[in-house]
Amino acid sequence: MAASLHDETHSDSIQGLTDAEAADRRQRGLGNDFTVSSSRSYRTIIISNIFNLINIILFTIGGVMLAIGRAGDALTSVGLIVFNVLISIVQEIRAKQQLDRIALLNRPTITAIRNGQERTINPSEIVVDDILLIRAGDQVVVDGVLVGDKTITMDESLLTGESDQVEKHADDEILSGSFCVSGTGYMRATVVGEASFANKLTQGAREFQMSQTPLQREINFILRVLMLVSGFIGILIVLSAIVAATPFVREVQMAAVVAGLIPNGLFFMVILSYALGALRIVQQGALVQQTNAVESLSNITVLCTDKTGTLTANRIKYEDVHPIGIEKDKLEKLLGEFVTSMTTSNKTSEAIMAALKADKIDLLEEIPFTSALKWSAIAREDGVYVLGATAMLAPYMPLDDDIQAKIEDWTGAGMRVLAFGYNSQVKTLYDATGTPTLPPLTPLGILKFSDELRPHLKETLAAFARNNIQLKVISGDAPETVAALAKQAGFPGDLKYVSGVDLNTMADAEFAQTALESTVFGRITPDQKERLVDALRQQGHYVAMIGDGVNDVLSLKKADIGIAMQSGSSATRSVADMVLLNDSFGVLPAAFTEGQRILNGMEDILRLFLTRVLYAALLIIATAVVGIGFPFLPKHNALVAAFAVGLPTLALALWARSGQRKTTSILRTVAHFVLPAGLSITVFGLLVYFAAFYLGLFELVDVEITPELIASFEEYTGIDYAITNADAYTQEAAHLTAQTALTIFATWASLLLVLFVEPPHPIFVGGDVYSGDVRPTLLALLCFIGFTALLLIEPLRSFFELLALPLWGFVLLAIVTALWAVILRMAWRNHWLDRFLGVRFDLTKPEIPLPSQ
């Protein structure tokens, strides 16, 4: 049964559906059950953070270790990964919850006519043929047609990007996602759920995807290479273990160390850096939904933005009035009385009312502004007063050349211009047939208005321009209007603009070239926005897109980083990587700087991580070739990683500095540091390992090997070596001696690298530019003290399966470490490796002047 409209035109005859009719339609699948999520689901967040290849490998190894009773090895192998996953999940869930709260606050309320009475319902309760009441300020959530005899004005800018308001009459279509600007009317729902206009417009953007930043791509490349290396070494170890009949527990331990070549702590440091950046930016007014958004922003080369609702606040600001034949004070009083006394208002009258205060007066007649007339008028005792577009009033109110020139100047500067005139002889606004009509008018003045720009917009755009980032505006408005607004917003240079109609006629190559060369794009459809962003990306640019409406959703998804306004549609916020709280652009320069801080911090972190991975892999291969055991146990590996890499890199993430980088490739930057450091530690580490191994053999030759000693040794290490004779015991004890010495040297050398990563004094400059920051050095000293304490405390030393070396052993290791540091500094300063390879690795750290030595 259809809604009871009875084909009448008056609102009091509109009865709407009965409860029974609404329930029947819902049972037939005609309800508005479809909703667009405001954010990612909890399930998606958890699954995407837990289940990736490297996590699965390490969790599997940890499970095997637990199964064979090696809980300590399992904890040291996978504990950091668990911590990493938890931090990432917590960060994204916090962002989700805040987005959900924003969506709840912005959820529209719906008034439906049920059983002939107005009733407030949830959007999900709407069914086809429901009669919905629309008032000024309401957002429409389903498609429909206007019924009854009322006329309303709708704002469809969230859907089309056009700022012009659209007048709706009986039987006109009303689209979901639009807002009622003025008037009150009734709408019959015709299309609900997934098929509605707003939902169809966003259906291509509902599948979640995260664009990887250049940093993430390079780190992923590193990790894939390390996975191949680990896999190759793992195969060699398995074959060697089969031939040598190595105990199973030893095989698992070696597998854990080899898997550790994939630096799982690096994931943690990336996530931590992102989380710290997000925390700092949230405090300044932006919600980071994707963890990589802050770092991503620092990579952009092109910034695209919508106009209506993005650059502008969708509000008009009264700027000034130029009087014509009247004193300005008197003219402003008349204007104030004009807008205050009318019973209806729009954005223009509200702007005048906010600037020009006046008392309300009695009116004889009034004609409100409509998009068809483009003027409004009042009749009062002293005559008729009219305010409207200069072009529409021109037939009734001629303006001289000087005034026309001023109008052109204002229009060229991006201002909206209205004219104000009067006729003191007429007191009616209608002709004999009741049609609105205007008499000849005497001009009183011209008014200029500006689109109210978002807070801190000009400063933000200027900051991006100084960083050589191209600025582009993509809008549904006319290109000339958008270009004028762009000038008002501070876009630099001579703006080249193009319309969507022209773009439709271009071949792909010409389209791509136009996308690159033009600054302003007008009359652009949502599909064209997406295509423009894609064209820029295909030409090697890193693109950010800022938008607020449903028409921006596809382009936000296509961009490398999508940024939404808090006041925008929920669909736009849900797909954005970052949401500007309070719709303020002021946070973007801070986010850009924070992204640079993340990149510079990650360069330092990668230096330490990759150096450790390089020397660990080379030492494993070298000892396997020579055939004298395995260089590290899992606990040794974890110990070096924690003291010499984990704690220092954690501090480096906290203390990272912002600054412009000279290249976009982190790999090239860190290679200057990593290759000499990793190769030199390998060479010196092999010398230490071999020396300690053979010294251990010689010291143990004269020791009486008893079954009790063997049992004690196996209890100490927790490993059943299947030792059956003294020679086997001597061999295993010598291995542990060599592993202990190598662990100490590797830890000391890696701690010294912290001083080379952030040189506190010019004497340490070589692998990186002078820093002057002593905090990393103090932390390295504390780590050295902590590691030394661990070596001296027997229970801790036993847990980590380290032997107590004699004093002269520590002295020799200290001498070797100092010699290594001197040679490494010389290698960096004299570019030995660069010259050998024929490649000059450029430094990209912020240049800080080197003090006189």
N, C-alpha and C positions, 0 to 999 in steps of 0.2 A: 504493500500500500504506500503510495507516495505521500510526501508532505502535504499538509492541508494549506495550500496557498490560495485556493479558490479563484486563481487568476486575478485577484485584486491587486491594486497598486499601493494600498495604504498599509503601513506597518502594523496597525492595530488588528488587521485581519490575518496576520501571519501566525499560525498556530504551531508550526513545527511538528516533529514526530511525537508520538506517544512512547512511553517506556517500552510497551510491547513491540511497537514497530522497530525501535532501536535495537532491542534484543534480537528480533528476528533477523535484522540485517547483519548483526555481529555473528550470529550462527551461520549465516550464508557467506562469511568471509569478507564482508564489506566494511570492516572496522579499520580504524587507523592504528593497527597493531605494530606497524613497523617503526622503529626508532633508530636514529643514528647515534652510536656511542660517542660520548664526549671524550673518550680516551681509550687506551689499550686495556684489555681485560687483564685481571690478575693472572689468569692461566697463561696468557701469551707472554706476560712479563717474566714469569717464573721459568717457563719452558725455554724461552729464547736465551736466558742467562745461564741455565744449568747445562743444557744439552748441546755441546759443541764437541768437535772431534778431540781436541787436546784434553778437555775436561774428562771425557769418557776414557781416554787412554790412562790418564793419571788415576782416576777413580778405580779403574780395573786393577792397576798395579797395587794400589793401596789395599784393595779387597784381598788380593792374593797374599799380601804381607800379613794382613790380619789373620787370614786362614792358616798361615804357618806359624803364627804366634809372634810375629815381629811387629807389635803394636807401635813401638817407638819409631821404627822406620816408616810405618804407614802414616803416623802423625806428621813427621817431618816432610813427607813426600806430598801429602794432599792437604795439609792444614791450611796453607796459604791460599790454595785454590778455593776452599770453602769460604774463607774470609772474603776473598775477592767477589765471589758470587753473591754473598750476603749484602755487601756494600752496594753492588750494582742494583740488586733487587730493591733494597730499601730506598735508594735514590729515585728509581722510576716509580715506585709505589707512592712515594710522597708527592711527586709531580702529578700522578694520576688523581690522587685524592683532592689536590687543590683544583685541578681542572674540573673534576666532578662537582666540587662546591660552586665553582663559577657557573657551570652549566645549570645547577639547581637554582641559583639566584637569578639567572637570566631566563628561566623557563617561563614561557608566556602563560597567562591564565585565559581560559576559554569560557565565554558565556554562550550557552546554547538555549534554544527555545524547545522545551519539552513539556508536553501536556498543556501548551498554551502559556507556560510560565518561564521566566528567565531562570536559568540554573547554571551555576559554576561547575565545570567538569574538567577533568584532566584531558590533555590532548589525545591520549590513547583511547579515550571513551568516545571520540567522534566516529560517526558512521556516515555512509553515503546518504544524501538527502537531508542530513541534519541542517537546521537553520541556525546560523551563528550570528551573534550580534558583534558588529565591528565599530569600535569607537576610536577617536584620535589617540594615537600612541600604541594601539594594539598591533601585534605581529600575527599574520595569518599563517597557520600551520598546515593547511590542506588547500588544494585547488577548489575553486568554485565559481559561481556566477552571482552577481548582485541582483537582489530581488527587491520589490517594493518601489516606492517613488523617490527615494533619497539619492543624492549625489555625494560621493566621497572622493577624496584625493589620496592617492597611494604613492608611496616611495618604493620603487623597485630597484634601488641602487645596489642592494646586496646581491641581486640576481643578474642585473645587466651591467652594473658599473656606471650607469648614466645617472647624473644627479637631478635631472628634470623630473618633476612630479607629474603623475598621470591621473587625469580625472576619469572616474568610473561612473557610468550610468546603468540603468536597468539592463540586465542581461549581458553586461560586459564581464569578461573573464577576470578573475582575481587569482593571482598566483601565490602559492605557498612561499614563505620567506620574505614577502613584501610587508611594509608597514603602512598603517593608516595615518596620514598626516593631518587631515581635517575632515570634519563631518562625522555622521553616524548613520549606519545602514545595516542591512541584513544580507547575509550571503548563504546560498545553498551549497553544501559540500557536494562536489561531483567526482573528484579524484582524491583518494586517500592512500595512506601507506606508502609502499615502495614506488608506486606509479606516479606520485605527485611530482610536480615540476622540480622542486628543490631537491628531492631525494634522487630523481633521475640525473640531475646535474652533478651530483656528488658520487654516484655509484661507481665511477671509475677510480675513486680515491679511497675506498674503504679498506682495501687490502693494505695492511701495515707493511712498510718497508723503511729501512734506515739507510740513508746514503752514507757511504764511507768517506771519511776525510782523507786527504793525502797522507797524513800521519798514519792513520789506520791501515791504508793500503800498503804503505812501506813496511809497517810492522808485520802485517800479514804476509808480505813477501818474505821478510826475514824468517818468520816462523815456519813457512812452508819449506824454505831452504833447510832450516834446522831440522825439520821433520824428516826430510830426505837423508840428511847426514846422520841423524839418530837412527833411522831405519837401517841404513847401510852398516853403521857400527854395530847395531843390535844383531844383524845377521851374522857378522863376523864373530861376535861374542858367543852366539848360540852354537855356531859350528865349532868354535874353539872349545866350548864347554863340553860338547858331545865327545870330541876327540880326547880331551883330558879327563873325562868323567868327573867334572866339577859337581860338588854337592848342589842339590836343587836350591837350597836357601841362598847359596852364593850366586846362583844364576839370577834369582829374583832381585837380589841386592844390586847386581851389576845392571840389570834391566832398569831399576829405579834410578840409578845414577845416569844412565844413558838417556832415559826419559827426561831427566833434569836438565839435559842440554837444551830442551825446549823451555825457555825461561818463563815458567808460569808466574813468577813474581812480576814479570813485565806487564801481564794483564792487570794485576793488582795496581801497579803504579799508574797505568793509563786510567783505570777506573777512578783511582784516588785523585789524580790530577783533574779529571773531569768533574768529580764530585766537589772538590774544593772550588773550582771555577764556578760551578753552578751555585754553590752556597754564597759566594761573594756577589754573584749577579742577582740572585733572589733578593738579597738585602738592598739592592739598588733599584729593584722594580721590574724584574723580568722573571717569568717562570720558565725554567729549562725542562722541557718534556723529554727530549732525547739527550742522553748523557754527553754526546759528542758535539752538541750544538755550539757551545762557547768556542771550542777550538776550531770548529768549522767556520765560524764567522770571521776568524782572523785570516782565512785563506781566500776570501772573496775578491774577485776582480771586477764584478759587475753587480750593482745593487738595483733591482727592479722593484717598483712600488706601484700599487694601485693609487688612484686619486681620491675618489669620494669615500669618506669614512676612514681613509688611511693617512694621506697627506693632510686632508682636511678633517675637521671634527664634525662635519655635516651640520655646521652652524654658520650663520652669517653674522658678520660684525659690522656695525655702523661705523663708518670712518669720518665722514664730514659732509657738509652741505654747502653748495655755492649759491648765495642768494641772487635773485634777479629782480631788481627794482623794489627791494624791501630790506629792512634791517634784519641781520642774521638772528638776533635774539627773538624778534617777533616771529620770524619764519620757523625757528625751532619750537616755539610755543604752539604754533598752528599744527606742526607735524606731530608733536606730543599729544595734542588734543585729538587729532585725527585717529591715531592708532589706539589710544586709550579708550575712546568712546565707542569704537566698533565692537559688535558682539562676537565677531569671529576674529581669529588671528592666524598668522602663518609665520614662517621663520623671519621674513623681512620685517613684519610689523613688530615681532618680539624683539628684534635687534634695535629698532628705533625706540621702542618702549623702554628698553634697558638703558639707553643712553640719554633720552630726552623725557624727563619726568613732567607730567602735566595732569591737571584735573579732568575728570570726565565731564562731558557736556551732553545736553539733550540733542538728539538727532531727529530730523524729520524723516529721512530715508537713508538707506545704506545699500551698497552693492559690494559683497565680499569679493576678494580676488579669486579668479579661476584661471586655470591654464589656458582656457579658450579666449577669455577677454584680455588677460595679462595686465589688468588694471583693477583698482578698487576705488570706490568713491563714497562720499557722504554728502547729504544735504542738510544744511543747518540754517538758522534764521538769517545769517548774513550771506548765504549763497551756497554754491556747490564747490567741493574740493575733490581733486582727483590725484591719485598717485599710481604711476604705472611705468611700463617700459617705454623708453623714449621713442622707439620705432612705432609702437602702437598709438602713442599720443600725438605723433607728428602731424596727422591730418587735422587735428583740432587745436594744436598749440605750436605754431611755427617758432623755431629758435634761430637766432642770428648766427653768423659764421664764427664769432668768438666762442659762443657757447658750444657750437658743434665741434670746434677744435679741442675744447677742454674735454668734451665727452670722449673724443677719439684718444686723447692722451690718457685719460683714466682707464678706458677700455684696454688700451695697449699695455697698461701696467698690470693687467689682470683683475681690474675692479669691475664690479657690477654697477651699472648706472641706471637710476630711475629719475623720472621727472615729476615735478609737483606743480599743479596749476589750479586756477579757480575761475569761477564766473559768478559775479555778485548779483546778476540780474535774474538768475534761474534758481528755483528751489525744488526742482524735481529731477529725478534721474531716469524717468521712464517716458516713453512716448504714449500716444493714445491707445495703442494696442497692448501696453504693458511690457514692451520690450526695452531692456536697458539701452539707454542712448546718452551720448555726451553732447553738450553744447560747445560752442567755441570757448577756448580757455586762454587765460592770461598766465604766462609762466611766472612762477614764484621762485623756483630754484631747481637745481639738480643735485641729487644725492649719490654718494658713492659708498659702496659696500665691498667688503673683502670676505672671501671664504676664511673662516677662522682656522688657522693652521694648528696642527698638533703641537703640544708643548715641546720645546727644545728642538723643533724640526730643523730650523735654519742652521743652528750650531752643529747638529748631527751631520747634515748633508755636507757642510763645509769641511768637517773633520774627515769624512770619507773622501771628499775630493782632494784634500791635501795628501792622502795616502794613495793617490792615483787610481782610485776606484771609480769606474764609469757609473753614472747615474742615469736611470731610465724610468719614465712614467708610462704605464700601460693602463688605459682607462676606456670605459664605454662612452665617455663624453666626446663632444666634437674636438678634433685635434687642436683647433685654434684656442678653444677654451682651456684645454689641458696645458697648452704651451704658455698661456698667460699665467695660469696658476703656478706652473713650474718656475717662471721668472719671479713671481711673488715669493716662492719658497726658497729662492736663492740658487737655483740651478745655474752653473757657470756657463759663459760663452753663448754663441749664437745657436739657438735650439733648432734642430732639424726635425720636422714632424711629418708623420705619414698616417693615413687612415686605413682602417681595416678593409674598406672597399678596395683600395689600391692593392693591399697585400693579397687579396683573393685572386688577383689577376697575375701574380708573379709566379715564375718558375721557382723551383727549390733553391737554385743557386742565387738568384736575385733576391729571394726572400731572406736567405741567410745573410747576404751582404747588407741588405736594408736593416735587418735586425742589429747588425753590428754598428752601422754608421748613424742611425737615427737615435734621437734622444726621447722624443715624445711620440706615443702611439695612441691614436684616438679612434672611437667607434670600433673597439676591439671586442670580439666575442670571447667567451671562456675558452673555446677550442683554440682560437688564435693566440690567446695568452700562453697557453701550454706550449704551443708550437714555437712561439718566440723564445721562451725560456730554453726549450730543447735546442733551438738553432744556435743560441749563444753557447750552450754547453758543448755542442758538437764541434765548435770552433776553438775549444780548449779553455773556455772561461769557466771560472768557478762562480756560480750564480746564487745570489740570495734574492728571495721574493717576499715582499711584505704585502699582506692583504687582510681584508676583514670580511668580505662577503662570500656567499656560496659560489659566486662566479669566479672567485680566486682559488677555489679548492684544488682544481686540477693543476694549475700552475705552481702552487705551493708544493704539491707532491712531486712535480717534475724538477723543481729547483734543488740545488745541492743543500740549501738550508731554507726552510720555510718559516716565516715569522708572521704571527697573527696578532690582531688587536684584541684586547680583553672584551671590548664591547661588540666584537664581530659575532658572526654566526657560530653556533656550537660545532658545526661541521668543519669550519675553518680552524677553530682552536684544536679540534681533535687530531687533525693531520699535521699541525705545525710542530716544528722542532722547538720553537721558543714562542712564548706568549708575552706581549708587552702589557704588564699590569698598569692600570690607569691610563692606557693608551699613550704612554709617553715615549718619545724617541730618545730621550736623554740617556737611557741606559745603554744604547747601542755602542757609542764610542768606548764606554767602560768595558763592555763585553768584548769588543775588538781587541782592546789592550790586554784583557784577561786571557784571550785566546793566544796572543803572542807570548804571554807569560807561560802558558801551558806548553807551547812548542819549545821555548828555550829551556824550560825545565826538563822536558822529555829528551832533548839532546844530551843533557848531562846524564840523565838516567840511562839512556841507551849506551853511552860511553862505558859505564861501569858494567852493565848487564852483558853487552856483547863482548867486552874484553874477557870476562869470566867464561863465557860460553866458548870463545875461541880457544883459550889456553886449555880448558878442560877437555874439549874434543881432541885437540892435538896431543895432549898428554895420554889420553886413552889409546889413541892410535899408536903413538910411539912406544908405549910400554907393551902393547900387544905385539908389535913388530919384533921388539927385542926379546919378548917372552919372559918378563919378570913380574908377572902379576897385573893387578888392576890398581890404578893410582888412588882411587877414593872409595870409601864406603859411603852408603847413603847418609849416615849421620855426619861424616866428614863434609860431604857435599853440602848438607843443610847448614852446617856450622859456618863454612866460608860464605855461603849465600846470605846468611842472616847478619853476621858481623861486618862483612866487607862490602856487601851489596845492599841487602834489605834495609838496614837501618840508615845508612848514608843516603840511599835514593829516596827514602821516605822524607828525610830532611830536605833534600834537594827539591822535591816537589813542593814543599811548604815554603821554601825560601827562594823560589825561582823569580827572576826579574823579567819585566816586560821590555820590549825593544824590537825595532825593526830588523827582520832577518834579510840577508842578502841573497839567499837562494831558497828555492822551495824544496830542495831535496835533502832530507835529513841523512840519508845513507851516505851521500858524498861528504857531508859535513863531519860525521862521526868516524868515517874511514881514516882520516888523518890521525885520529887519536887511537882507534881500536887496533888497527893492524900492527903498528910498532909495539904497542903495549902487550897485545896478546902473544905475538911471536916471541918477544923478549922474555916474558914470563914462562913461556913454554921451554925455551932453551935453558934458562936458569933453573926452572923447576925440574927438568930432566936431570941436570947435574946434581941437584939436591937429592932427588929420589934415588939415583944410582949410587951416590956416595953413601947415603944412609942405609941403603939395602946391603951393600957389601960390608960396611962397617958393622952392621948388625950381625951379619953372618960370622965375621971374624970374632966379635965379642962373645958369641954364643958357642963357638967351637969347643971351648974348654969347660962349658957349663954341663953339669951332670943332668941329663934329661931323664926325669922319672915319670911314671904314670900319673902321680899326683900333680906334677907340674903341668902335664898335658891337660888333665881334667880342669885344673884351675884356669888355665889359659882359655879353654873352650867355654867355661862358665863366665869368664871376664868378657869375652866377645859375644857370647850368646849364640855361637855358631858351632855346629857339629862338623868339624873339619875331616872327620874320619881318619885322624892321624894314628898311624900304627907303628911309627918308629921315630927315632931321634932326628933323623935327617929331615923328615917331613915337618916335624915341629920347628926345627931351626929355620926352614924355609918360610913357614907361615909367620913365625915371630919376626923374621927379617922384613917380610912384607909389611907387617904392622908398624915396624920401626920406620920404614921408608914412607909409609902413608902418613904417619904422625909428622915427620919432618916436612913433607910436602904440604900438608894441611897448614902448618905454622907459617911456612914461607908464603904460600898463596894468600893467606889471610893478611899477613903483614904487607905484602906487595900491593894487594887490592886496597888496603887502607891508605897506603901512600898515594894511590891513584886519585883518591879524593882530593888531595892537595893539588894535584895536577889538573883536575877538572875545574876546581874553583881556586886558583892560585891566590893565597893570602899575601904573598910577597913575590916580587919580580923573579926571585931565584927559582921559583917553581913554574914560571911561564915556559911553555914549550908545546904542550898538547892543546892548550886553550889560551885565550887572551887573559890579561890580568883582571882579576875580580876585586881583590881587596877585602872580600868578605871572610872574616875569620871564623864564622860560626861552623861551616863544614869542617874546618881543621880541628876545632875544639871537639866536635862530635867524633871525628876520627880518633882523636886522642882518648876519648872516653871509651870508644869501642875497643881500642887497643888494651886499655886497662881491664875492661871486662873480660876480654879474651884471655889475657894473661892470668887473671884470677881463676878463670875456668880451668886453665892448665894446672894450677897449683892446688885446686880443691879436688881431692881424690874421688869422691862420689860422682861429681860432675864429669871429671876426666874419664872415669870408667863408663859412665852412661854413653858418652860420645866415642868410646872405644879408641882412646888415645893413650899412648905410653908416656911415662915420665922420663924426659930426656935429661942428661947431665947438664950442668951449667955450661961446660965448654961447647956443648951442642947448640945451646941458645946463642952463645957468642958468635959461633961460626955462621949461624943462620942470619944473625943481625948484620954481619959483615957482607955476606952475599946479597942481602936485600939492599943495603946501601949502595953496593957496587952496581947492582941492577938499576937502581934509580938514577944514578949518574949517567950510565950508558944510555938509558931510555931518553933522558933529557937531551943528550947530545944528538940522538937519532931524530928527535922532533925538531930541534932548532936547526940542524943542518939538512933536514929533509932527505935523509938517507933513502928511505923507502920511496918517496916521491921521485927522486932522481933515478932510482933503479927501475921503477915501473914506467917512468916517462910521463907521469901525471902529477899535476899540482892540485892538492886538495885545499879548497878554500875554506877559511874559517867564517862562520856566520853569526858568532855571538855578538851581542851589542858591543861596539867599540868603546872601551874605557881607556883613557890615556894612560900609558905606562909611565909610572913615576921614575924620576932619575934614580939610578942605582948607586 
